[in-house]
Every structure is written in C-alpha cells, then in structure tokens.
Amino acid sequence: MFVIDSLLVKIALIGVIGIGAQWVAWRTNKPAIALMLIAGIIAGPILGLIDPERDFGDLREPIIKLAVAIILFEGGLSLKFRELRQAGLAVFMLVFVGVPIGWALGTAAAYYGAGLPFELAALFGGVMVVTGPTVIAPMLRSLNIAPRVKHMLKWEAIVNDPIGALLAVAIYAYITHGGAQADSIGIATDVVAASMVAILLGGAAGFALTEAFPRGWVPEYLKAPVLLTTVIAVFVLSDLILHETGLITVTVMGVVMANRETYSTHMLQRFKEDLTVLLVSGVFVILSATLDWEVVQNFQLRFVIFLLLLLFVVRPLTIMIALLFTRIPFKERLFVAWIAPRGIVAVAVIGLFALRLTDYGIAGAEALVPLSFGVVIATILAHGFTAAAFARWLGLDRGKGDGVLLVGANSWTIAFAEFIKKQDRKILIADPSQLALRRARRSEIPVYYGDILDEAHDDSLDMGEYQQLIAATDNDSYNALVCSELAPEIGHDRVSRMIGASRNGNQRRGRVFTLAGTPIETQLDRLQAGWSFGRTRITDKFSYADFVERMKASGGDSLAVVRASGDLLIFSAQHRPSIDAGDTIWTFVPPDIPQPRKAADVDESATQGV
C-alpha cells in the first residue's frame, strides 16, 4: 500500500486518473465509465493511493452533491423539447408508467432477492429507477444508433434521477417518522409541496437568466461564472427546503434554459460540457475509491440473486410494460430494456441514506452500501461492454458514419457531391438558399435546407452519420465560423473549410481544405475550364512518390484519401495524411493530366475520372 500525505497531490491524481481513463476509453473504444470505475478501485482499495473518507473528511459529501447538481443541470441543458417530436410519448410512458412499475418490481426484487427489510427494500427500489446520465451520456456518445433511441435513454436518465432521489426521501421520512405509525399522507404532502417549490425555483432561475443574458445585463466574460454560481445557489437553497429536491431544481433550470434563447447557448453549453467531463471523472474516481475490503466482504451471495433479477427481470418488464401501447419498434424497446446502467446519483443517494439509517439504528441498513456498489459495478460492466454488440445484433447499429457533409451549394460542391455519391458514400449538401439547392436536387443529391449552425443539433440532422464536414461557401468568415462552432461536436480533425481568394495565404484559422489550400473561386474557374474529379489507388507498383510526381506535372489538387479500412481523411494545407499501399486518393485534375507510361504500373482501377 502506498501512502501520499499531500491532499494537493491526491486531488491532482484524481484528475489525472479520471481524465486518463476517459482518454484510454476514447483510444480503445471501450466504455469510459467502466474504465473510470476500474481505475478508481485500483487507486483506492487496491493501492491505497486515495482514501476519500480519510482525505476529504466532512467535505466529501458536499463535494459529491454539488458535482452531481452541476452534472444534472448540464444534462437538463441538453433536453430540448423538439427532441420529443419522435420520442415524446415514449418518454412520457417511461417516466409516468415506467417509474411506478420499476419501483414496485425493484422493491420486490430487493425484498425477496436481497433479503432486505420491506422499508429498506422500498427505499432501495426507489433509487433503482434512476439510470444515471453520467453513465448513459458517455455510452451513447460511442454508439451510432437512431436518434429516437438516444433521446429516450437520455430523457429517461436525466428526468428519473431526481424522481428516484425523491422516492428515497419519501421512504426515508416514512421510516424515521415511525414506519406504519407515520402520517403517510402528511409525508407525501410535504414531499409533493417541496417538489413543486423546487420546480418553481428552478424554472424561475432559468427564466431569469434567459431574460438577463440577451438583454446585456451580464457581460459575456461573466456569463459562465454567473451561471455556475446560480446553479449552486438554487441547488443549495432548494436542498435546505427538503433534502434531494435540489436535484429537481437544477434539472428544471437546465431544461428551461435549453428551450429559451440566450444568444450564448453554444458557449455556455461547451463550458458546462467541459466542466461536466471533469466532474464526472473526479466523482466516479472518488466514489469507486471509497470502496474498502470490509464493504466488499459484506457483499453476500444473496445479493447476486437481486442483481440477476434487476438485470433480467425488473428492467425488461418495466420497459416492455411502459412502452406496450406505443409505436416504438420491438427491437428498439428491447435495446432500451437492456440499457440501464446506474451511476453517481444511485451511489451518492444510497450512501447518504445508509449512513443516516445506520446511525438511526435501522437493522439491515449497513447492507445498502455494498449492494449499491454491486449494482453500479454490475450494470456498468454488463451494459457498458455489451451495448455496442447488442445494438449490432438487433440491427440498430448504423455503423461508423462514413458520409461527407458539404456546407454551401455551388457548381463545385455539387460536382464534388456527384463524385462522392458514385463512391457509394453518404453525401449531403446544406444551404439556407432554396435556389442554390435547386441544381443539387436535379442531380438527385440529398440536400438540407437551412443554416447548419441552427439545425446541427436538431434531431432531423444526425451529425453522427458524417465522417467529414467541409464548409465551402463563398463567405470565408462563415466557413470559419461553421468549423469553429461544430468542431467540438464532430471533431477538429473532421472539419475543414475552403478559403476565399482574398484570404489566400492567410490560413491560420482552422484546417483549410485541399493540400494546396486552393480558394473556392479558383476551383470554380477550374471546373468551368474542364477539370474533373478522379481517384488514384496507391499500390506497391505505383507508390505515393510516383503519384506526387504525376500531380506536380499536371498541377492537380489532392483532396482526400480513403483508407483500405474505409476511413476517409481530408488533405489540408496544414496536414497531409500518411499514405500506404491500398489507399485511394481523391483528386481534382485538369483535362490534360498525363497518364502512366505503362498500364502495368498501376492497378487497373488506379485512375478513374468522372
């Protein structure tokens, strides 16, 4: 066991471990939450580098609660009502039908399977209706499935989190106020009243900020700090009224702000997303490091029965009954029925009430902590490592997006789109002008009418289907804006722009499309002069060096390379992908491009013009 005395070093270590686990997950395409859980267990009970109870003392609980509040607010900030156009009825059924059914079945499983006393089983079953946005979000990020399924899982996770906490509050109040002798109606009235106050407080805070920000009452540099401070303040205020109602307040506040214009939405959301990634990493490491060997030893064999019931009976029955009378296809219902990982809220709420109930002298309360960790570990590993495979088995996985999204409809982008379409790749041209899109429609090119900056987050445009985005309008500033706004969502290595002739040579902002950084005006002139798109396959006999010599002789432009694996990489003025035998290069060449001297030097499909 290693001992580190410096708290500052431990805080840094938590950050490094959490973010490092997320980076490894990104590189290996493994569920980030599972790797963070494993990393926390290694750093905590195994190596003894981190002991949150010893290191943070009384600060551990408020740190986790504030982090959960910010995470839930960020989740609410992603809930836009337009998403409900496809999944509205399903979300309604999951919340208002699924929660009571899930609570009842979870209580029965905890009572008969885990052997908990009925009151504790009811408390535990209430918390188990949550599915954890901190776990669902990273999992959905790595899946390319229908937006409707993603919206169902996302809304369920974020909305049910505070509901599950409130159910636990109600049962806790029932237990501590005398059990069967308690005034059940009075307790329910208190919980409902506190919940309504929390909803009003969250709605008022969200409305106030969305009024203040557009009116210029808060300067731009203070908007993010004001937002963060307000989230913490309303959470604490609501929590003082009744424990755990703060979770409702911040969720409602996020939803209100998500559906009202602030004129800084993208900036604020990026700030919250970055902060949430950091908080999720830190909190999960802290929670998993909290486990000790005594807790592990208290995990009894009968708990395994409960876990099996939770995974294979409670969740599937809950979803199938809740969605029985909806039009959701059976395969999508089956997928939602399997995906239910629990996360921070489940552990934090159970840990809080287990401590209070143990101090209160309730028999069996000490079993709640190991059972809650067992649920989190089992569901994260079971669902995190099988979600992608299960989606493929059901036929819901649409595979890695291989399409190209061209922003701007003009003669050159339409000709390029025709070429891409012939390569059997998905193509889409987006433009806010119906007139500009008319020729693309005549060429049977899929089009999207609208400003890409307004519609990119709409469920009708799934950005996951596109491997590359190229902004190619005649407005250089707009091209740069599109790339800077969408790069965080799509990936900085997957967005590029064309420049105007007046900006030729000034290529500092973002990736400039084509190896030569050719302006759009020049490409339009070349197209008019008879230039055409082609592809050249690099082989052992016709190397990339041979290709470069040939392109120098012709003066052609290198556009992109298709790997043997099917991945598409863009040539830019700042970056040239490495080229290997078996790769195919897309080019834009003049009509008099010289052909290889001998056909045997090149694969028979090495050069094909359009």
SVG drawing of the C-alpha trace seen along z (x, -y; Angstrom):
<svg xmlns="http://www.w3.org/2000/svg" viewBox="-53 -45 62 62">
<polyline fill="none" stroke="black" stroke-width="0.4" points="0.0,0.0 1.3,-3.4 0.7,-6.5 0.7,-10.0 0.2,-12.7 -0.3,-15.7 -4.0,-16.4 -3.0,-18.6 -1.2,-15.7 -4.2,-13.5 -6.6,-16.0 -4.2,-16.2 -4.0,-12.4 -7.8,-12.1 -7.9,-14.4 -5.2,-12.5 -6.7,-9.1 -10.2,-10.2 -9.3,-12.1 -6.7,-9.4 -9.3,-6.7 -11.6,-8.8 -8.7,-9.2 -7.9,-5.5 -11.6,-4.8 -11.6,-7.1 -8.5,-5.4 -9.7,-1.9 -13.4,-2.5 -14.3,-1.0 -16.9,-2.4 -15.3,-5.3 -17.4,-4.9 -16.2,-1.3 -12.6,-2.3 -13.0,-5.1 -14.6,-2.7 -11.8,-0.2 -9.2,-3.0 -10.8,-4.3 -10.9,-0.8 -7.2,-0.3 -6.2,-3.7 -8.4,-3.3 -8.8,0.1 -6.1,1.9 -3.1,-0.5 -4.3,-2.8 -3.3,-6.0 -6.7,-7.6 -9.0,-7.2 -11.8,-9.8 -13.2,-9.4 -9.7,-10.0 -8.6,-12.6 -11.6,-14.8 -13.5,-14.0 -16.7,-16.0 -16.1,-17.7 -16.7,-14.5 -20.5,-14.6 -20.9,-18.3 -18.3,-17.9 -20.2,-15.0 -23.6,-16.6 -22.5,-19.8 -20.8,-17.9 -24.0,-15.8 -26.0,-19.0 -23.9,-20.6 -23.9,-17.3 -27.7,-17.1 -28.0,-20.8 -25.8,-20.1 -28.0,-17.1 -31.1,-19.3 -29.4,-21.8 -29.3,-19.1 -33.0,-18.3 -34.7,-20.2 -38.5,-19.8 -38.1,-19.4 -36.4,-16.0 -39.8,-14.9 -41.3,-15.0 -40.0,-11.5 -39.9,-10.1 -42.4,-12.3 -45.0,-9.6 -42.3,-7.0 -40.6,-9.4 -43.9,-10.2 -44.6,-6.5 -41.1,-5.8 -41.5,-8.5 -45.1,-8.2 -45.7,-4.5 -42.2,-3.1 -41.2,-4.7 -44.1,-3.2 -43.7,0.2 -39.9,0.1 -40.3,-1.0 -42.7,1.9 -40.6,4.5 -37.4,3.2 -38.8,3.3 -40.0,6.9 -36.6,7.9 -34.8,6.2 -37.2,7.8 -37.3,11.4 -33.9,11.5 -31.6,9.4 -33.5,10.2 -33.8,6.5 -36.5,5.5 -39.5,4.2 -39.0,0.5 -35.3,0.6 -36.3,2.6 -38.8,-0.1 -36.1,-2.8 -33.6,-0.9 -36.2,-0.1 -37.0,-3.8 -33.4,-4.7 -33.1,-1.9 -35.5,-3.7 -32.6,-6.0 -30.3,-5.1 -27.7,-7.7 -27.0,-10.4 -23.3,-10.4 -23.2,-6.8 -25.6,-7.0 -24.1,-10.0 -20.5,-8.6 -22.1,-5.3 -24.4,-7.0 -21.5,-9.0 -19.8,-5.9 -23.0,-4.4 -24.3,-5.3 -28.0,-4.3 -31.3,-6.1 -31.8,-9.5 -35.1,-8.3 -33.5,-5.6 -30.8,-8.1 -33.5,-10.6 -35.5,-8.0 -32.5,-6.9 -31.2,-10.4 -34.5,-11.9 -35.3,-8.9 -31.9,-9.1 -32.0,-12.8 -35.6,-13.1 -35.7,-10.0 -32.6,-10.8 -34.3,-13.4 -37.5,-11.3 -35.6,-8.4 -34.0,-10.6 -37.4,-11.9 -38.8,-8.4 -35.9,-7.7 -36.6,-10.9 -40.2,-9.9 -39.4,-6.4 -36.7,-7.7 -39.2,-10.1 -41.7,-7.3 -39.1,-5.1 -37.7,-7.8 -41.2,-9.0 -42.4,-5.8 -43.0,-3.4 -46.5,-2.1 -47.5,-4.7 -46.2,-7.5 -48.5,-10.0 -48.1,-8.8 -50.5,-11.5 -48.6,-14.2 -45.2,-12.9 -46.5,-12.7 -47.9,-16.2 -44.6,-17.5 -42.6,-15.8 -45.0,-17.0 -45.1,-20.5 -41.3,-20.7 -41.1,-19.3 -43.4,-22.0 -41.3,-24.7 -38.2,-23.1 -39.8,-23.1 -40.9,-26.8 -37.4,-27.8 -35.6,-26.1 -38.0,-27.5 -37.7,-31.0 -33.9,-30.8 -33.7,-29.5 -36.2,-32.2 -34.4,-35.0 -31.0,-34.1 -32.5,-33.7 -34.0,-37.2 -30.9,-38.8 -28.3,-37.3 -29.9,-38.5 -30.6,-42.0 -26.9,-42.5 -27.4,-42.7 -24.4,-40.3 -21.2,-40.8 -20.0,-37.9 -17.0,-37.2 -19.2,-36.8 -22.0,-34.7 -20.4,-31.3 -19.4,-32.2 -22.8,-33.7 -24.5,-30.6 -22.3,-28.2 -22.9,-30.3 -26.6,-30.4 -26.8,-26.6 -25.0,-26.0 -27.1,-28.7 -30.5,-27.4 -29.4,-23.8 -28.4,-24.6 -31.5,-26.7 -33.8,-24.0 -31.9,-21.4 -32.4,-23.4 -36.2,-23.2 -36.1,-19.4 -33.1,-17.1 -32.5,-16.0 -35.1,-18.4 -32.2,-20.4 -31.8,-17.8 -35.2,-18.7 -34.4,-22.4 -31.2,-22.2 -32.8,-19.8 -35.7,-22.1 -33.4,-25.1 -31.4,-23.3 -34.5,-22.4 -35.8,-25.9 -32.5,-27.4 -32.2,-24.7 -35.5,-25.8 -35.1,-29.6 -32.7,-31.7 -29.7,-33.1 -27.6,-34.2 -24.7,-32.5 -26.1,-28.9 -23.2,-27.3 -20.6,-29.0 -22.4,-28.2 -23.1,-24.6 -19.5,-24.0 -18.4,-25.4 -20.8,-23.1 -19.9,-20.1 -16.2,-20.6 -16.8,-21.1 -19.1,-18.0 -16.5,-15.8 -14.0,-16.9 -16.6,-16.4 -17.8,-13.0 -14.2,-11.9 -13.4,-13.1 -16.6,-12.0 -16.5,-8.5 -12.9,-8.0 -13.8,-9.3 -16.8,-7.0 -15.1,-3.9 -12.1,-4.6 -14.5,-4.8 -14.9,-1.0 -12.9,0.8 -12.4,4.5 -14.8,4.6 -17.6,3.4 -16.6,6.0 -16.7,8.7 -20.2,7.6 -21.4,8.3 -23.4,11.5 -24.3,14.2 -27.9,13.4 -27.2,10.0 -26.2,11.8 -29.8,13.0 -31.0,9.4 -28.6,8.3 -29.8,11.1 -33.4,10.1 -32.6,6.4 -30.8,7.1 -33.1,9.8 -36.5,9.3 -37.1,5.8 -35.7,3.6 -37.0,5.6 -40.5,6.0 -40.6,2.3 -39.8,1.1 -41.9,3.7 -45.0,2.8 -44.3,-1.0 -43.9,-1.0 -46.6,1.6 -49.0,-0.7 -46.5,-2.9 -45.4,-2.6 -41.8,-2.1 -40.4,0.9 -39.9,4.1 -36.1,4.0 -35.8,0.5 -37.8,1.5 -35.6,4.5 -32.5,2.3 -33.9,-0.2 -34.9,2.6 -31.3,3.8 -29.5,0.5 -29.9,-0.7 -26.5,-1.4 -26.6,-3.1 -24.2,-5.8 -23.3,-8.7 -26.8,-9.5 -27.6,-5.9 -24.4,-5.6 -24.5,-9.1 -28.1,-8.9 -27.9,-5.4 -24.7,-6.1 -26.2,-9.2 -29.3,-7.4 -27.5,-4.3 -25.3,-6.4 -28.3,-8.2 -30.3,-5.0 -27.4,-3.1 -27.0,-6.0 -30.7,-5.9 -30.4,-2.2 -32.4,-0.6 -31.4,3.1 -30.1,4.1 -29.1,0.5 -25.4,1.5 -26.2,3.8 -27.3,0.9 -23.8,-0.4 -22.2,2.8 -25.5,3.6 -25.5,0.2 -21.9,0.6 -22.7,4.1 -25.5,2.7 -23.3,-0.1 -20.4,2.2 -22.6,4.9 -24.8,2.6 -21.8,0.6 -19.8,3.6 -22.8,5.6 -24.3,2.7 -21.2,0.7 -19.3,3.6 -22.3,5.1 -24.3,2.1 -22.5,1.8 -22.6,5.6 -26.3,5.8 -27.1,2.9 -25.4,4.7 -27.2,7.9 -30.5,6.2 -29.6,4.3 -29.8,0.9 -26.2,0.0 -25.8,-2.0 -22.0,-1.6 -19.4,-4.2 -20.6,-7.3 -18.8,-7.5 -20.6,-10.3 -19.5,-13.8 -21.4,-17.0 -20.8,-19.9 -21.9,-23.3 -22.7,-25.6 -24.3,-24.7 -22.4,-25.9 -21.2,-24.3 -18.0,-22.9 -19.6,-21.4 -22.4,-19.9 -19.9,-18.3 -17.9,-17.0 -21.0,-15.6 -21.8,-13.7 -18.4,-12.2 -18.7,-11.2 -22.1,-9.7 -20.5,-7.5 -18.1,-6.2 -21.1,-4.8 -20.7,-7.2 -23.4,-9.2 -23.4,-12.8 -25.4,-15.8 -25.3,-19.5 -26.6,-22.0 -27.5,-25.6 -30.1,-28.2 -30.9,-29.1 -33.6,-27.1 -32.4,-28.5 -28.8,-27.3 -30.1,-23.8 -32.2,-23.5 -29.4,-22.2 -28.4,-19.7 -31.9,-18.4 -32.0,-18.0 -28.8,-15.9 -30.5,-13.7 -28.1,-14.9 -29.5,-14.8 -29.9,-18.3 -30.7,-20.0 -32.4,-23.4 -31.4,-25.6 -28.5,-27.2 -26.2,-24.4 -25.4,-26.4 -29.1,-26.5 -30.0,-22.9 -26.9,-20.9 -28.3,-20.0 -31.8,-19.2 -32.8,-15.6 -33.7,-15.7 -29.9,-16.1 -27.9,-13.3 -24.3,-14.6 -23.0,-11.1 -23.6,-9.9 -20.9,-12.1 -17.2,-11.4 -16.1,-14.8 -17.6,-18.3 -16.3,-20.7 -17.5,-24.3 -17.3,-25.6 -19.5,-28.7 -18.2,-31.9 -18.2,-33.5 -14.8,-32.8 -15.8,-34.2 -18.9,-32.0 -16.8,-28.9 -14.5,-29.6 -17.5,-30.1 -19.0,-26.8 -15.8,-25.0 -15.2,-26.6 -18.7,-26.0 -19.1,-22.4 -15.5,-21.2 -16.1,-20.4 -19.2,-18.2 -17.8,-16.5 -14.0,-16.6 -11.4,-19.2 -9.8,-16.6 -13.1,-16.1 -14.0,-19.7 -12.3,-21.8 -13.0,-24.9 -12.4,-26.5 -11.0,-30.0 -11.8,-32.9 -9.3,-34.4 -8.7,-37.4 -7.7,-35.2 -5.3,-33.0 -2.1,-32.6 -3.8,-33.6 -4.6,-30.1 -4.1,-30.4 -7.7,-29.7 -8.6,-26.0 -7.9,-23.4 -8.0,-24.7 -9.4,-22.1 -7.1,-20.6 -3.3,-20.1 -2.7,-23.4 -5.3,-25.4 -6.9,-26.4 -9.6,-29.2 -13.2,-28.4 -13.1,-30.9 -10.1,-29.1 -11.9,-25.8 -15.0,-27.2 -12.9,-28.5 -11.1,-25.2 -14.4,-23.4 -15.5,-25.7 -12.3,-25.0 -13.0,-21.3 -11.2,-20.0 -12.7,-16.8 -12.7,-14.7 -10.8,-11.4 -9.3,-8.7 -5.9,-7.0 -5.1,-3.9 -1.7,-3.6 -0.1,-0.1 3.3,1.5 4.0,0.8 2.6,-2.7 3.8,-4.4 2.8,-7.6 6.1,-9.2 5.1,-8.3 1.7,-9.9 3.3,-13.1 5.5,-13.4 2.5,-12.9 0.4,-15.5 3.3,-18.0 3.4,-17.5 -0.3,-18.1 -0.8,-20.8 -3.7,-18.9 -5.1,-19.1 -5.2,-16.3 -8.5,-16.3 -8.8,-13.3 -7.6,-9.7 -9.8,-6.6 -8.0,-4.1 -8.2,-0.4 -10.4,-0.2 -12.9,-2.7 -11.9,-5.7 -11.9,-9.0 -9.2,-11.6 -9.1,-15.1 -6.0,-16.7 -5.5,-20.2 -2.9,-22.9 -1.9,-22.2 -2.0,-18.4 -1.3,-15.6 -2.3,-12.1 0.2,-9.3 -0.4,-7.3 0.1,-3.5 -0.4,-0.9 -4.0,-0.1 -5.2,-3.6 -7.2,-5.6 -6.6,-9.3 -9.4,-11.6 -8.1,-14.3 -9.2,-17.3 -7.2,-17.4 -7.1,-19.2 -8.4,-17.6 -4.8,-17.0 -3.5,-15.1 -0.7,-12.8 -1.4,-9.0 1.2,-6.5 3.5,-5.2 2.5,-1.6 -0.8,-0.2 1.0,2.5 2.5,-0.2 -0.9,-1.0 -3.7,1.1 -6.5,1.4 -8.7,-0.9 -5.8,-3.3 -7.1,-6.3 -10.7,-6.9 -12.1,-10.3 -15.7,-11.3"/>
</svg>
